Each structure stands twice: as C-alpha cells, then as structure tokens.
Amino acid sequence: MHNVSDSVKSFIIVTIVVLFTLLASSKLMKLQIVGDEEIKASHKYDAGAFTFERDVPSTRGEIIDYNGNVIIGNDSRCDIVLQKAFFPDDLQQGNSILLEIYNALLDNKYIFEETLPITFEEPYEFTEEDTARTTELLNLNVYATAENCIDKLISDYQISDKYSAREKRMIAGLRYTMLDREFSYDNDLILATDVSDEMVIQLKELSNICRGVEAVNTAERVIVRGDILPHEIGTVGPIYAEDYEELKQKGYAMNDTVGRSGIEYAMEKELRGESGKEEVTILNGSIIDIKTTKETVPGETVKLTVDGRFQKKLQGVLDNFLANYGWYNGEPVTKGAIVVLDAKTGAVRGMANAPTYNLKDFAEKYDELLEADGSPMFDRCTQGLYLPGSTFKTVTATAGLNEGIVDGSTSFYCGHYYNFHGGDFQCTGTHSYIAIRRAIEVSCNIYFYELSSKLGIDNITKYAQLYGLGSSLGLETGDAEGFLCNPETFAKRGQEWYIGYVIQAGIGNQDYGITPLQLATVANTIANEGKRYKPYLVDSLYTYGSNKLVLKTKPTVAQEIELNNDYVYDYIKGGMMDAARNVPYPYSLTNYPFSVAIKTGTPQTSQDNKSKQNSVFIGFAPADDPEIAFAGVIEGGEYSKYMVRGIIDAYSECYGINGSKPTVDEGLPPEVRGGTTASTESTTTTSTTAKATGNSTGKSTAKSSTKTTTVTIAR
C-alpha cells in the first residue's frame, strides 16, 4: 500500500512538472514569436490575442528665422511599409509575399532600396570593401564570399528552388534588409516612400495576398527656404548602423532620423522631442485595441538670430562685389565671406559665403556640389582660415597700450625701410614720426614692427588669445580653432622659428589661421572695449506650433580684457574711425549721421609671388555706440572695404540703426534657384530619398520605418 502511494505521488509530481514545462514553453514560444519586444499575453481578450508596446515618434521641431519665417518645416507623405505584427512567420509564405511586393513596386516604377552590399547579378561580388557587418549578421566568418552570403540567406530563409536566380536574389535582398534594419513589431520596414495614389489603390487590391503591407502617413523634413544660411542650417539623415549602438543608449530607435550637421545636429535634442509609447493588441491578424501609455512631446521650434531678409541682402552685398570686382592681376575673384554680429550681444545677424549653394540642391545634386569650383559647400565664415593681415594691428595695439609699452603720444620713425636683426623690411608708405592712432589709420608697418619687437611674441600671443584667436568661439554649429603665429605652432609642425617672425606676427602676416567669425569677434571686442561676447545663432526656443517661449538665449561674456590704462581703446577706435574716412565714393562712410570704425588688411598669401593677396576688413557701427560688428574676406582680390557701406545699409533697412526704424517690412523675397522663381509647392524627389537612405555613400543604414523623417523640398 505504501509503494502504491509513492507511485501515485511520483506520477502526480511528474504530471505537474510536465504541465508547468508546457505552460512555460508556451509562454516562451509567445515571447520568441515577438522577438525582443516586450509582449505579454492579454487576459481580457481571447487566448489568441497578444499585446506589444511600440514607440510613437514625435514631430521634429521647425527652424525659423528671426521674424518667424519657416526655413525648415515638416510635411506628410504616404509610404508603403511592411509591419511585423501582420507578416507571416512561415518562411515560405513570407518569401512569396516579399516577391509579390517587389514586383508590384517595380510595376509602379519604385525600386526597393535594399542594404545588401552585393551585386544583383551573378557572379555575385561585394559592392563595399568593408564586409564585416554583412558576414557578422549572417553568422559567417570574415573570409566569406558574396556567393557564400547569398547561399546563407537562401538556406536560412528557405528560399525555394521554384524561384529563378533573379527572384531568389530579390527575396534575399529583402530578407537581409529586414535583418539589417532589425525588422520587428516596433520597427517597420519601409518599402517605398512618397508613393502615388495609384500605388495605394493597387496595394489595397493586393492586401488579401500581401499580409503585413500597409500604406501609412509619415512625417518628412521640408526645406522651405534652402537659400537662407544653408551652411548653418545643416541636414538630417538616417541612423547608420555604426552609430546605432551609441544612439540606442539615448533612446533612439534604429529607424529614427538624426541631425547630421548644422543647427539640425547642434540642436538635435531640442528639435527631436520625446517619443511616446502605445500598447497594441492584436487578435486573428487584426488590431482590436490601442492604448497610449506615454504621450509624445513634439520637438521645440528653434528661432535663429538671423533675419532671413538681411541674410539675403548680405549675400547680395558679397555677390555684387564679386560681380563688380571679380578680377585681380588677371585672375578671377570668386571666393569670400562676410560675418555680421550684434555688437551688444554677440548674436550672429548674418553670414554670407561665396560661392554658396541652396540647401535643396544638397539633396538633389550632392555630387555636383562636391566637385563644383570654389567648394560652395565649404563654410568659409566659420571654417575658412586666413591671414588677418593689418587687421591684426588692432590686437598688437591693444597689447602695447595696455602693457604700457606705448601711450597715445609715443612715436616711432617710419622712413619706409626697416632693418631688424639683419633682415630688411618695409612699409607701404613713408610716414616720418608717427603715433599709434595715425599708425592705425594709415596702417604703418614700421610703427608696428617697432611695437612688436618691444612686446615680444609672448605678449602678442597673450592678447591674441584674449581676443579669442587660436581657439573655438563656441558657436552652436561649430567653428574652427585656427592657429596663432608663435613658436608653439611652429614646434607642433616641426618647423624652425626665427626671430624675424616676431615683427611679422605683430602685423598679422607670416603664418596665422583666423576665421572670419573670429575677425568679427575681434571687431566686436574692440567695439565693447575689451568685453568679448560669445557668438551664437539660436535666439530662442518655442513650444511646437505655438508662441510659448521655452528658452531665450542670454548673451555670454566669454572674456574681458582687464584694462591697465583707461585710454587703450580711445586710440584704437580713433584710428579705426579715421580709417573709415578714407573710403571713396560711392562706398563712402562719411555721410551717415554717425561715425563708422574700420581696419583693413591685404595679407600676402604667397612667399614666392608678392602680388598674391587677400583683402580683409573688420569694423563696427555706430562707432560711439556700436550696434553691429562685422568682418569680411575676399580671396585673391582687393578693395573688400567697399562692401562695408552695403552691410550697414542692409542692416539699417532690416533692423534699424542709430535710432532709425527698419524700412523693410515685407516678408522674405522670392527664392531664386537656377534663374527661376521657386513656388511653394512641396514635392519629394527620388534623388532626395536615395540620399536620405545613405545608399549613395555605401553606408549601411538603419532607416526602415514610417517613423523616419526624411528630407523633401519646397519648390
């Protein structure tokens, strides 16, 4: 009796274990079906129902100019996507659907942008040199051939021999892309973007056959004005596979879009917003319930410090100058830059580059722009490095006056020629005995040779750094550090430093790398008598779709030169005001109801050919109570100071100056591209889509869902 009881007990225990195992196995199978998404059996629905959680993307914030004109906005489009929740798990059935989809897209002239880096036709070859990701995804060794990869896909996904070689390759490409882009319940696969109504109709007709295929509306980035600050606005793009691990830690999904450059990159966190979450319950292949578990928070609207009207006028000042003074010594003059700052805050009011480009053309004609003469995509304002020439004499003057080496009455003799440690140097004029204010006005080299030799290179370097030279100024979109002319720079390059370089450094020659933004900051620091403001492009942030202010940028004093003598800037400003009186008609600066202060320079750009030079200027206005500071560079030309009047006039028209009111009150002028006026109709082009997916660069991308924002243009 005892033995029978033990047997029964053993049977009961085994039965319980088996039932528990089956139950656990059932739950495990349910989780495995879903993948790595958190899916749980729903108790309030039938046993066959399941629930999973997915992200709900936020709307990316707009970028607007100082007057509220939209530069970058959002629009909607219709995409064809494949959804995991409705796509069959059966591999054979799935392959049949994928082939049907591929052919339907081809019939409507849509080509699926796969990420498999292997040729479409036999014999199969890799289209990329780096194949590590491909072999890793397919669990093959690093020496696997393209043929090995195709065979592995055919085997893993049971791609039947009933298909032709071409059809097998189609299915293999889709299957690989699903794997590469982590196709899952929360990550749809984009099959075609911005599809036509006809394609949507055909899709509905195929819906009974092609399970999991849906037409969905999604957001896309719209370039409304591609001619306003294209270098600073920047671009958005997909998340590349090599970036995903880092971005994943910040809450990005693999199919999200991310800022790639400019404001789009610098203000990514603010523009992106916060994704929401929702629980979706499915029963018998249909959604029976959707529950929001976390609300989406749209990205914030970024308002820039730049008035689009002024930016257009500033670009016109530069372009018109090059049109009128486009030759020097028989060579064409086509390159230059202008930067304008708010003298009271450091806010950027305008940046003009020549040559420039339209941001819409970046999407459509990237390769052409990349190879175009003059490198129009290069941002000369913030990345171009130039010799400052005689504009640097203002820095040397600051050092000499503040360190007590000279005062306003200290004179040096200029007899045109100057000998320094056996080296012969000369001035552009013969000025006899000359003091510092007059030396700044006429740009006397010999005065500043004498002053530089007394200061020494350490003092010259010290004040250059106080003015922000040789380091990044901290602009949101980034700016080059540049470099100073001193022994440290030469040592880093393995070059020898000679004593004669000291006096050349003091007049901004020999070897400097200074950006136009840094030059404008020098002018602004002089305007504020030693107080250096950090330049910035973002004026404020607003709640999306409203006028509710979230954040206003506060001016930041990055450095303040401690003045040992209160007369330092009296002489520097005085000399610059005197120099402004030497500009000829019709570019004269003397008929304003206020004074203007400028300093020019013509640094030689070739040691072998002394005729090769740039033309540089810095300045501010009104001189007595500065409102704007500015700087400009013309590469290989002269007379850049002729642009100053145009800068001041344009600023006065758009912002007002010296108590005057703005005279331009209309909105942005029409956008002109290729000699034709653009309309406001939003369209998307195939080349835009191809660029957004990154296929032209050969990079593996993670873009795969309707949640991805891509770029289109407003024509």
C-alpha positions in Angstrom: 0.0 0.0 0.0 2.8 2.3 0.9 4.6 1.6 -2.5 1.4 2.3 -4.4 1.0 5.6 -2.6 4.6 6.6 -3.6 3.9 5.7 -7.2 0.8 7.9 -7.3 2.7 10.7 -5.7 5.5 10.3 -8.2 3.0 10.3 -11.1 1.4 13.5 -9.8 4.7 15.2 -9.4 5.8 14.3 -12.9 2.5 15.4 -14.3 2.7 18.8 -12.6 6.3 19.2 -13.9 5.2 18.4 -17.4 2.3 20.7 -17.3 4.4 23.5 -15.9 7.0 22.9 -18.5 4.4 23.0 -21.3 3.0 26.2 -19.9 6.4 27.8 -19.6 7.3 26.6 -23.1 4.1 28.1 -24.4 4.9 31.5 -22.8 8.5 31.2 -24.1 7.2 30.5 -27.6 4.9 33.5 -27.4 7.9 35.7 -26.5 10.0 34.2 -29.2 7.4 35.0 -31.8 7.6 38.6 -30.9 11.4 38.9 -30.8 13.0 41.3 -28.3 9.9 43.5 -27.9 8.0 43.3 -24.6 4.9 41.4 -25.5 2.6 39.8 -22.9 -0.5 37.6 -23.2 -3.6 39.7 -22.7 -6.1 38.3 -20.1 -9.1 40.5 -21.1 -9.1 39.1 -24.6 -9.3 35.7 -26.2 -6.5 33.3 -25.6 -5.1 34.0 -29.1 -4.7 37.8 -28.5 -1.3 39.3 -27.7 -0.2 42.8 -26.8 3.0 44.6 -27.6 4.4 48.0 -27.0 5.8 50.3 -29.7 7.2 53.8 -29.9 5.1 56.7 -31.3 7.5 59.2 -32.9 7.4 62.9 -32.1 7.2 65.6 -34.6 10.5 67.3 -35.2 10.7 71.0 -34.4 10.8 73.7 -37.0 13.7 76.1 -37.7 12.5 79.6 -38.2 14.3 82.9 -38.8 14.3 86.0 -36.5 11.0 87.1 -37.9 9.3 83.8 -37.7 9.6 82.8 -41.3 9.9 79.0 -41.6 13.2 77.8 -43.0 12.8 74.1 -42.2 9.4 72.6 -41.5 7.5 69.4 -41.7 5.1 67.8 -44.2 3.4 64.4 -44.5 3.7 61.8 -47.2 2.4 58.3 -47.8 4.8 55.4 -47.5 4.4 51.7 -48.2 5.7 49.7 -45.2 5.9 46.1 -44.0 4.6 45.5 -40.5 5.9 42.6 -38.3 2.6 42.2 -36.5 0.8 41.0 -39.6 3.6 39.4 -41.6 3.6 35.6 -41.5 6.1 33.7 -39.5 6.1 30.9 -42.0 9.2 31.5 -44.2 7.8 30.1 -47.4 4.7 32.1 -47.1 6.7 35.2 -46.3 9.0 34.7 -49.2 6.0 34.5 -51.6 4.7 37.8 -50.2 8.1 39.5 -50.4 8.4 38.6 -54.1 4.9 39.8 -54.8 5.7 43.1 -53.1 8.9 43.5 -55.0 7.2 43.0 -58.4 4.3 45.3 -57.5 6.8 48.1 -56.7 8.7 47.5 -60.0 5.4 47.7 -61.9 4.9 51.1 -60.4 8.5 52.2 -61.1 9.5 52.0 -57.4 12.8 50.3 -56.5 13.2 48.9 -53.1 16.4 50.4 -51.5 18.0 47.3 -50.0 21.1 47.3 -47.8 22.7 44.1 -49.0 26.1 45.2 -50.4 26.2 42.5 -53.1 25.7 42.8 -56.8 22.3 41.9 -58.1 23.5 39.7 -61.0 25.7 36.6 -60.9 28.6 36.2 -60.4 28.0 37.8 -57.0 30.5 40.3 -55.8 30.6 42.7 -52.8 30.0 46.4 -53.6 31.8 47.5 -50.4 35.3 46.9 -49.2 34.2 46.6 -45.6 32.1 43.4 -45.4 32.4 42.8 -41.6 28.8 43.8 -40.8 27.4 41.6 -43.5 29.3 38.5 -42.5 28.6 39.2 -38.9 24.8 39.5 -39.4 24.8 36.2 -41.4 27.0 34.4 -38.8 29.7 33.7 -41.4 33.5 34.1 -41.0 35.2 37.2 -42.2 36.5 35.4 -45.2 33.1 34.5 -46.6 32.5 35.4 -50.2 29.5 37.2 -51.7 28.4 33.9 -53.0 28.6 32.4 -49.5 26.4 35.2 -48.2 23.7 34.7 -50.9 23.7 30.9 -50.2 23.4 31.5 -46.5 20.4 33.7 -47.0 18.7 31.2 -49.3 19.3 28.4 -46.8 18.3 30.4 -43.6 15.1 31.7 -45.1 14.2 28.6 -47.1 14.1 30.4 -50.4 12.8 27.7 -52.7 14.3 26.4 -55.9 11.0 27.1 -57.6 12.2 30.7 -57.9 14.6 31.8 -60.6 18.1 33.0 -59.7 16.9 36.6 -60.1 13.8 36.1 -57.9 16.0 34.4 -55.2 18.2 37.4 -55.2 15.2 39.7 -54.8 14.0 37.8 -51.8 17.5 37.5 -50.3 17.9 41.3 -50.6 14.6 41.9 -48.8 15.4 39.3 -46.1 18.8 40.8 -45.5 17.5 44.3 -45.2 14.9 43.1 -42.7 17.7 41.6 -40.7 20.0 44.6 -41.1 17.3 47.1 -40.1 16.1 45.0 -37.2 12.6 44.4 -38.6 10.3 44.0 -35.5 7.0 44.9 -34.0 8.3 48.3 -33.2 10.4 48.8 -36.4 8.5 48.7 -39.7 10.3 48.2 -42.9 9.9 51.0 -45.4 9.3 49.5 -48.9 8.8 52.8 -50.8 8.4 56.4 -49.8 6.1 59.1 -51.0 4.0 56.8 -53.2 1.3 57.8 -55.6 -2.4 57.4 -55.1 -2.3 54.7 -57.8 0.2 52.7 -55.8 -2.0 52.9 -52.7 -5.0 51.7 -54.7 -3.1 48.7 -56.1 -1.8 47.9 -52.6 -5.4 47.7 -51.3 -6.2 45.3 -54.1 -3.2 43.1 -53.0 -3.9 43.4 -49.3 -5.5 40.0 -49.1 -2.4 38.4 -50.6 0.4 40.6 -49.2 -0.2 40.3 -45.4 1.6 42.9 -43.4 1.9 45.5 -46.2 0.3 48.9 -45.3 0.1 52.4 -46.6 0.8 54.8 -43.8 1.2 58.6 -43.5 4.5 59.7 -42.0 6.4 63.0 -41.4 9.2 64.3 -43.6 11.5 67.2 -43.2 10.7 70.0 -45.7 13.3 72.6 -46.8 11.1 75.6 -47.2 14.0 78.1 -47.8 17.2 76.5 -49.0 18.8 79.9 -49.7 18.9 81.0 -46.0 22.1 80.1 -44.2 22.5 76.7 -45.9 25.9 76.1 -44.3 24.5 76.7 -40.8 21.1 75.1 -41.1 22.5 71.7 -41.9 20.8 68.4 -42.7 19.1 65.3 -41.2 19.6 61.7 -42.2 19.1 58.1 -41.2 20.9 56.4 -38.3 23.9 54.5 -39.7 24.5 51.0 -38.4 27.9 52.0 -37.0 26.2 54.9 -35.0 23.3 52.9 -33.6 24.8 51.4 -30.5 25.7 54.8 -29.1 22.3 56.4 -30.1 20.4 53.5 -28.8 21.6 54.4 -25.3 20.0 57.8 -25.9 16.6 56.3 -26.6 16.7 56.3 -30.5 15.1 53.5 -32.5 17.1 52.1 -35.4 14.7 53.7 -37.9 14.8 57.2 -36.4 16.2 60.2 -38.1 19.0 62.3 -36.6 20.5 65.7 -37.3 23.7 65.3 -39.3 25.1 68.8 -39.5 24.5 72.5 -38.7 21.6 73.5 -36.4 19.9 70.2 -37.2 22.8 68.5 -35.4 23.6 71.1 -32.8 20.0 71.3 -31.6 19.2 67.7 -32.1 17.9 67.1 -28.5 15.6 70.2 -28.7 14.4 69.5 -32.2 13.8 65.8 -31.7 11.3 66.0 -28.9 10.3 62.8 -27.0 8.7 59.7 -28.5 5.6 58.4 -26.9 4.5 54.8 -26.4 1.4 52.8 -27.1 0.2 49.2 -26.4 -1.3 47.5 -29.4 -3.4 44.3 -29.0 -3.9 42.0 -32.0 -6.3 39.2 -32.4 -6.7 37.0 -35.5 -4.5 39.3 -37.5 -6.4 42.5 -36.7 -5.8 45.3 -34.2 -8.5 45.2 -31.6 -7.2 47.8 -29.2 -4.6 50.6 -29.0 -3.8 52.2 -25.6 -1.5 55.2 -25.2 0.9 54.6 -22.3 3.1 57.7 -22.8 2.2 60.9 -24.6 4.6 62.2 -27.4 6.3 65.5 -26.8 6.9 67.4 -30.1 10.3 68.9 -30.7 10.8 72.6 -30.0 10.8 75.3 -32.6 14.3 76.8 -33.0 14.3 80.6 -33.7 17.5 81.9 -35.1 19.2 85.2 -34.5 19.3 85.9 -38.3 16.6 87.8 -40.2 16.2 86.0 -43.5 15.7 89.3 -45.3 19.0 90.7 -44.0 20.8 87.4 -44.8 19.6 87.6 -48.4 20.7 91.2 -48.6 24.1 90.4 -47.1 24.6 87.6 -49.6 23.7 90.1 -52.3 26.4 92.6 -51.0 29.0 89.8 -51.4 27.8 88.6 -54.7 27.5 92.1 -56.2 31.0 93.0 -55.0 32.4 89.9 -56.7 30.5 90.7 -59.9 32.0 94.2 -59.9 35.5 93.4 -58.7 35.8 89.9 -59.9 39.3 90.1 -61.4 42.7 90.9 -59.8 46.0 90.6 -61.7 44.3 88.7 -64.4 42.9 86.1 -62.1 39.1 85.6 -61.4 38.0 86.6 -57.9 35.1 84.3 -56.8 35.5 83.5 -53.1 34.8 85.4 -50.0 32.9 85.6 -46.7 31.2 88.2 -44.5 30.1 87.8 -40.9 27.9 90.3 -39.0 27.3 90.3 -35.3 25.1 92.2 -32.9 27.6 94.3 -31.1 25.6 94.4 -27.9 25.0 90.6 -27.5 27.3 88.7 -29.9 24.3 87.3 -31.7 25.0 86.4 -35.3 23.0 88.6 -37.6 24.2 87.2 -40.9 26.8 85.0 -42.6 27.5 85.2 -46.3 29.7 82.7 -48.3 30.8 82.8 -51.8 30.4 80.7 -53.7 27.3 79.4 -51.9 24.6 76.9 -52.6 21.0 76.1 -52.0 20.2 73.5 -49.4 17.6 72.0 -51.7 20.4 71.3 -54.2 22.3 69.4 -51.5 19.6 66.8 -51.6 19.3 66.8 -55.3 22.8 67.4 -56.6 25.2 66.5 -53.8 27.9 65.0 -56.1 27.8 68.1 -58.4 28.2 70.4 -55.4 31.0 68.3 -54.0 33.0 68.7 -57.2 32.0 72.3 -58.1 34.6 75.0 -58.5 35.2 77.0 -55.3 33.8 74.3 -53.0 30.4 76.0 -52.4 29.6 73.7 -49.5 32.6 74.8 -47.6 31.7 77.3 -44.8 34.3 80.0 -45.1 32.7 82.1 -42.4 33.4 79.5 -39.6 35.9 77.1 -41.1 38.0 79.2 -43.5 41.4 80.0 -42.1 43.0 83.2 -43.3 45.9 85.5 -42.5 44.4 88.6 -40.7 47.0 91.0 -42.2 46.9 94.5 -40.9 43.5 94.0 -39.1 45.7 92.2 -36.5 47.4 95.5 -35.7 44.4 96.3 -33.5 45.4 93.3 -31.3 49.1 94.4 -31.2 47.9 98.0 -30.4 45.8 96.7 -27.5 48.9 94.8 -26.1 51.2 97.8 -26.5 48.8 100.3 -24.9 47.6 98.0 -22.1 51.1 96.8 -21.2 52.4 100.3 -21.1 54.9 99.8 -23.9 53.5 102.9 -25.6 50.9 105.5 -25.0 49.0 107.8 -27.3 52.0 110.2 -27.8 54.7 107.6 -28.3 56.2 108.0 -31.8 58.4 105.8 -34.0 60.1 106.9 -37.1 59.0 105.4 -40.4 61.4 106.0 -43.3 59.8 103.4 -45.5 62.6 100.8 -44.8 63.3 98.9 -41.6 66.1 96.6 -40.6 65.5 94.0 -37.9 68.4 91.7 -36.9 69.9 91.9 -40.3 66.6 91.4 -42.1 65.2 94.1 -44.4 61.5 95.0 -44.2 59.5 97.9 -45.5 56.3 99.9 -45.1 53.7 100.7 -47.8 54.4 104.4 -47.2 56.9 106.9 -45.6 55.3 108.4 -42.5 58.2 110.0 -40.7 57.5 110.2 -36.9 54.1 108.6 -36.2 52.0 107.8 -33.1 49.6 104.9 -32.7 46.3 106.5 -33.7 47.8 107.7 -37.0 49.6 104.4 -37.4 46.3 102.5 -37.2 44.7 104.9 -39.7 47.4 104.6 -42.4 48.4 101.1 -41.4 52.1 101.9 -40.9 54.1 98.6 -40.8 57.2 100.1 -39.3 55.3 101.5 -36.3 54.0 98.0 -35.5 57.4 96.4 -36.3 58.9 98.6 -33.5 56.0 97.9 -31.2 56.1 94.1 -31.8 59.8 93.9 -31.2 59.3 95.6 -27.8 56.3 93.4 -26.9 57.8 90.1 -27.8 55.9 87.1 -29.1 54.6 86.0 -25.7 52.7 89.3 -25.2 51.4 89.2 -28.8 50.1 85.7 -28.3 48.6 86.6 -24.9 46.4 89.3 -26.4 45.5 87.3 -29.5 44.1 84.6 -27.2 42.3 87.2 -25.1 40.5 88.2 -28.4 39.5 84.6 -28.9 42.0 83.8 -31.7 43.5 80.3 -31.9 40.6 78.7 -30.2 37.0 77.8 -31.0 34.5 80.5 -30.1 31.8 78.0 -29.2 29.3 78.7 -32.0 26.4 76.1 -31.8 27.2 74.8 -35.3 30.9 74.6 -34.6 33.8 76.8 -35.7 37.5 76.2 -36.4 40.1 76.9 -33.8 42.6 78.2 -36.2 46.1 78.8 -35.1 48.5 81.6 -34.0 51.9 82.7 -35.3 54.2 81.7 -32.5 57.0 79.2 -31.6 54.5 76.7 -30.2 52.6 76.4 -33.5 55.9 76.1 -35.4 57.1 73.4 -33.0 54.0 71.3 -33.5 54.7 71.4 -37.2 58.4 70.6 -36.8 59.3 74.0 -38.2 62.0 76.3 -37.0 61.1 79.7 -35.5 63.2 82.7 -36.5 63.5 86.0 -34.6 62.3 87.9 -37.6 58.9 86.2 -37.4 58.1 88.3 -34.3 57.6 91.5 -36.1 55.7 89.8 -38.9 53.4 88.2 -36.4 52.7 91.7 -35.0 51.2 92.8 -38.3 49.2 89.7 -38.9 51.5 88.1 -41.5 53.9 85.2 -41.6 51.6 82.3 -40.6 48.1 82.7 -38.9 44.9 80.8 -39.4 41.9 83.1 -38.4 38.3 82.6 -39.4 36.0 85.5 -40.5 33.9 84.7 -37.4 37.0 85.3 -35.2 37.7 88.5 -37.1 34.2 89.8 -36.5 34.6 88.8 -32.8 37.8 90.9 -32.7 35.9 93.9 -34.1 33.1 93.3 -31.6 35.5 93.1 -28.7 37.1 96.4 -29.7 33.5 97.9 -30.0 32.9 96.8 -26.4 36.3 98.0 -25.2 37.7 94.6 -24.2 34.5 92.7 -23.5 34.3 89.7 -25.7 30.9 88.1 -26.3 30.4 84.5 -27.3 28.8 84.4 -30.7 25.5 82.5 -31.1 22.9 81.5 -33.7 20.0 80.4 -31.6 17.9 83.2 -30.3 15.2 81.2 -28.5 13.1 78.0 -28.3 9.3 77.8 -28.5 6.8 75.1 -27.9 5.9 73.5 -31.3 3.0 75.2 -33.0 2.7 78.0 -30.5 4.2 81.3 -29.4 5.0 79.9 -25.9 8.6 80.8 -25.1 10.6 77.9 -23.7 14.1 79.4 -23.5 15.7 82.7 -24.5 19.5 82.7 -25.1 21.2 85.1 -22.8 24.4 86.9 -24.1 27.5 85.4 -22.6 30.7 87.3 -21.9 33.4 84.8 -22.8 36.4 87.0 -21.9 37.0 90.5 -20.6 40.4 92.1 -21.1 41.4 93.8 -17.8 42.5 97.3 -18.7 45.6 98.7 -17.1 45.1 102.0 -18.8 41.7 103.5 -19.5 42.8 105.2 -22.7 43.6 101.9 -24.6 40.5 101.8 -26.8 40.3 105.6 -27.3 43.3 105.4 -29.6 42.3 102.1 -31.3 38.8 103.3 -32.0 40.0 106.7 -33.1 42.4 105.2 -35.6 39.7 103.0 -37.0 37.3 105.9 -37.3 39.9 107.9 -39.2 40.5 104.9 -41.5 36.7 104.8 -42.3 37.0 108.3 -43.7 39.4 107.1 -46.4 36.8 105.1 -48.4 36.0 106.7 -51.8 32.6 107.5 -53.3 30.2 105.7 -53.9 31.3 103.5 -51.0 32.0 106.4 -48.6 31.2 106.0 -44.9 31.3 109.7 -44.0 27.7 110.8 -44.9 26.0 108.8 -42.2 24.6 110.6 -39.1 27.1 108.6 -37.1 30.8 107.5 -37.3 32.0 104.2 -38.6 35.2 102.4 -37.5 37.1 100.0 -39.8 40.5 98.4 -40.2 41.6 96.8 -43.4 44.4 94.4 -44.3 46.0 92.9 -47.5 48.0 89.9 -46.3 50.2 88.3 -48.9 49.3 84.7 -49.5 52.4 83.6 -51.3 56.0 83.9 -50.3 57.1 83.4 -53.9 54.6 85.8 -55.6 54.2 89.0 -53.7 51.3 90.1 -55.9 49.1 87.3 -54.5 47.0 88.6 -51.6 43.7 88.5 -49.8 41.6 91.6 -48.9 40.4 91.7 -45.3 38.4 94.2 -43.2 36.9 94.4 -39.7 34.7 97.2 -38.2 31.7 98.3 -36.3 29.0 101.0 -36.3 28.0 103.4 -34.9 31.5 103.9 -33.6 30.3 105.8 -30.5 27.6 103.3 -29.5 28.2 100.2 -31.6 25.2 98.1 -32.7 26.8 95.9 -35.2 30.3 94.5 -35.7 31.5 92.9 -38.9 34.3 91.3 -40.8 34.9 90.2 -44.4 37.5 88.4 -46.5 37.9 88.4 -50.3 40.3 85.7 -51.5 42.8 86.8 -54.1 41.3 90.3 -54.5 41.3 93.8 -53.2 39.0 96.7 -52.1 36.9 94.5 -49.7 36.2 97.6 -47.6 33.9 98.7 -50.4 31.4 96.2 -49.0 31.1 98.0 -45.6 28.5 100.5 -46.8 26.3 97.8 -48.3 26.5 95.9 -45.0 25.4 99.0 -42.9 22.7 99.9 -45.4 21.2 96.4 -45.4 21.3 96.2 -41.6 19.6 99.6 -41.3 16.8 98.5 -43.7 16.1 95.3 -41.8 16.9 96.1 -38.1 17.2 99.9 -37.9 20.3 101.6 -36.6 21.2 104.6 -34.5 17.6 105.1 -33.6 16.2 104.7 -37.1 13.4 102.2 -37.7 13.5 99.3 -40.2 12.3 100.3 -43.6 11.7 96.8 -44.9 8.5 95.3 -43.5 7.5 92.8 -46.1 8.2 89.1 -45.8 11.1 87.1 -47.4 11.7 87.9 -51.0 11.0 85.1 -53.5 13.5 82.3 -53.6 15.5 82.1 -56.8 17.1 78.8 -58.0 18.8 78.5 -61.3 17.4 81.8 -62.6 13.8 80.8 -61.9 11.5 81.8 -59.0 10.5 78.9 -56.8 6.9 78.2 -56.0 5.8 76.9 -52.6 4.5 73.5 -53.6 6.1 70.8 -51.6 7.5 67.8 -53.5 9.8 64.9 -52.9 12.3 63.6 -55.4 13.8 60.2 -55.9 17.3 61.6 -55.5 16.3 63.0 -52.2 15.1 59.7 -51.0 18.2 57.9 -52.2 20.4 60.4 -50.4 18.4 60.1 -47.2 18.8 56.4 -47.1 22.5 56.7 -47.4 22.9 54.2 -50.2 25.0 56.6 -52.4 27.7 56.6 -49.7 27.7 52.9 -49.4 26.9 53.0 -45.7 24.6 50.5 -44.1 21.7 52.4 -42.7 19.1 51.7 -40.1 16.3 53.7 -41.7 13.3 51.4 -42.1 10.1 52.7 -40.7 7.3 55.2 -41.2 8.7 56.9 -38.1 11.6 58.1 -40.0 11.6 61.7 -41.1 13.3 62.3 -44.4 14.0 65.5 -46.3 12.0 66.9 -49.1 12.0 70.3 -50.7 9.5 73.1 -51.2 9.8 74.2 -54.8 
